[in-house]
Amino acid sequence: MRTTLWFCSALIGISLLGGQLQTPAPCPPTGTDPYSIAFVNSAFQYFRRTDKGLRLSSDVDRFLNGYNSPSLHQLGDAVSIAVLKICTLDELIKSENARAYLTSVRNSFTDRSKVLEKSDQEPRVTALVLGYLEKKEMSEPLLEKRIAYMKTCVKDFTCSSQGEADFFKNHQDGPGSL
């Protein structure tokens, strides 16, 4: 009887110990990307490549109308968070990156009611990034003006390419300022 009791205790102990030694199942990937990093990176790289060149309307539609993913119009402040996850601040102050960032922001702050996440309807991170870019020594007056425009339009989600053009017309500092 003692042997049976000892044997049963040993089996229970081994089964309990064996259960502890098993590796836990990995957490299943959530599959969510709250900042749409891959999508924003695609848009950011596109705007970077085409900043001074030809943009195809079908490519731009992919980022603005969100046929297969969210559109930039639906992201608001999440665009700045995604860009900060894509590149460092030192990389962001490079002219080609700053221009692509500003274009992405302009397209993300067009209509507050279209932004999917309530927390992205306030430009908190974007305001910080724009302030950082403004304080850095930018060697291009055009970039400085674009930053000034973005700082005004992101507050009330009124950014647009036409609004930016109008801002430039109204804030000319003299010949060659654009």
C-alpha positions in Angstrom: 0.0 0.0 0.0 2.8 2.3 0.8 4.5 1.6 -2.5 1.3 2.3 -4.3 0.8 5.6 -2.4 4.4 6.6 -3.1 4.1 5.6 -6.8 0.8 7.7 -7.2 2.5 10.7 -5.5 5.5 10.4 -7.8 3.2 10.3 -10.8 1.3 13.3 -9.7 4.5 15.2 -8.9 6.0 14.3 -12.3 2.8 15.4 -14.1 2.7 18.7 -12.2 6.4 19.2 -12.8 6.1 18.2 -16.5 3.3 20.8 -16.9 5.6 23.5 -15.5 8.4 22.6 -17.9 6.3 22.8 -21.0 7.0 26.0 -22.9 3.9 28.2 -23.0 2.2 28.7 -26.3 3.3 31.9 -27.9 0.9 34.8 -27.9 -0.9 34.9 -31.1 0.0 37.9 -33.2 -2.8 40.5 -33.0 -2.4 41.4 -36.6 -3.2 45.0 -35.8 -1.2 48.0 -36.6 -2.8 50.9 -34.8 -0.6 53.5 -36.6 -0.7 51.8 -40.1 3.1 51.9 -40.2 3.4 49.8 -43.4 0.8 52.0 -45.2 2.3 55.3 -44.0 5.8 54.0 -44.9 4.6 53.3 -48.4 3.1 56.8 -48.7 6.1 58.4 -47.1 8.5 56.6 -49.5 6.3 57.5 -52.5 6.1 61.2 -51.6 9.9 61.1 -51.0 10.6 59.7 -54.5 8.1 61.9 -56.3 8.7 65.1 -54.3 10.1 66.9 -57.3 8.9 64.7 -60.0 5.7 63.4 -61.7 3.0 61.9 -59.5 0.5 59.5 -61.1 -3.0 60.2 -60.0 -3.7 56.4 -59.6 -0.8 56.2 -57.1 -1.9 59.2 -55.1 -5.5 57.8 -55.0 -4.1 54.7 -53.3 -3.0 56.9 -50.4 -5.9 59.3 -50.3 -8.9 57.1 -51.0 -7.9 53.9 -49.1 -9.1 51.3 -51.6 -7.1 48.5 -49.9 -6.1 50.1 -46.6 -6.9 53.1 -44.6 -6.4 56.4 -46.4 -4.2 59.2 -45.1 -7.3 61.2 -44.5 -8.4 58.6 -41.9 -5.2 58.7 -39.9 -4.7 62.2 -38.5 -2.1 62.2 -35.7 -1.3 58.5 -36.3 0.7 59.6 -39.4 3.3 61.4 -37.2 3.5 58.5 -34.8 4.1 56.1 -37.7 6.7 58.4 -39.3 8.6 58.5 -36.0 8.6 54.7 -35.9 9.9 54.7 -39.5 12.7 57.2 -39.2 14.7 58.9 -36.5 14.5 62.7 -35.8 17.9 63.1 -37.4 16.7 61.4 -40.5 13.5 63.4 -40.5 15.3 66.8 -40.7 16.8 65.8 -44.0 15.1 67.9 -46.7 13.7 65.0 -48.7 12.3 63.4 -45.6 10.9 66.6 -44.2 9.1 67.3 -47.5 7.6 63.8 -47.6 6.6 64.1 -44.0 4.9 67.5 -44.6 3.0 66.1 -47.6 1.9 63.2 -45.6 0.7 65.5 -42.8 -1.1 67.8 -45.2 -3.0 64.8 -46.5 -3.8 63.5 -43.0 -5.3 66.7 -41.6 -8.0 67.5 -44.1 -11.2 66.6 -42.3 -11.3 65.7 -38.6 -14.6 63.8 -39.0 -12.9 61.3 -41.3 -10.2 60.3 -38.8 -11.0 56.8 -37.5 -9.5 57.0 -34.0 -10.7 59.7 -31.6 -7.3 60.0 -30.1 -5.9 60.8 -33.5 -8.3 63.7 -34.0 -6.0 66.0 -31.9 -2.6 66.9 -33.4 -0.6 66.3 -30.3 2.4 64.4 -31.7 2.2 66.2 -35.0 2.5 69.6 -33.2 5.6 68.3 -31.3 7.2 67.1 -34.5 6.4 70.3 -36.4 7.8 72.3 -33.5 11.0 70.2 -33.6 11.3 70.8 -37.3 10.7 74.5 -36.9 13.5 74.8 -34.3 16.0 72.9 -36.4 18.1 75.0 -38.8 16.4 74.3 -42.1 18.4 75.5 -45.0 15.4 75.8 -47.3 13.0 78.7 -46.9 10.3 76.8 -48.7 10.4 74.1 -46.0 10.2 76.7 -43.2 7.1 78.2 -44.9 5.5 74.7 -45.3 6.1 74.0 -41.6 4.5 77.4 -40.7 1.5 76.5 -42.8 1.2 73.0 -41.3 1.3 74.4 -37.8 -1.8 76.5 -38.6 -3.8 74.0 -40.6 -3.4 70.9 -38.4 -5.1 72.6 -35.5 -8.4 72.7 -37.2 -7.9 70.0 -39.9 -8.0 72.4 -42.8 -4.8 71.4 -44.6 -4.9 71.2 -48.4 -2.6 71.7 -51.3 -4.7 74.7 -52.3 -4.6 76.1 -48.8 -0.8 75.7 -48.8 -0.6 77.6 -52.2 -2.8 80.4 -50.8 -0.6 80.6 -47.7 2.5 81.0 -49.8 0.9 83.7 -51.9 -0.2 85.6 -48.7 3.1 85.2 -46.9 5.7 86.2 -49.6 8.7 87.9 -48.1 9.9 89.3 -51.4 11.5 88.1 -54.6 12.8 84.5 -54.5 11.2 83.7 -51.2 9.4 80.6 -52.6 
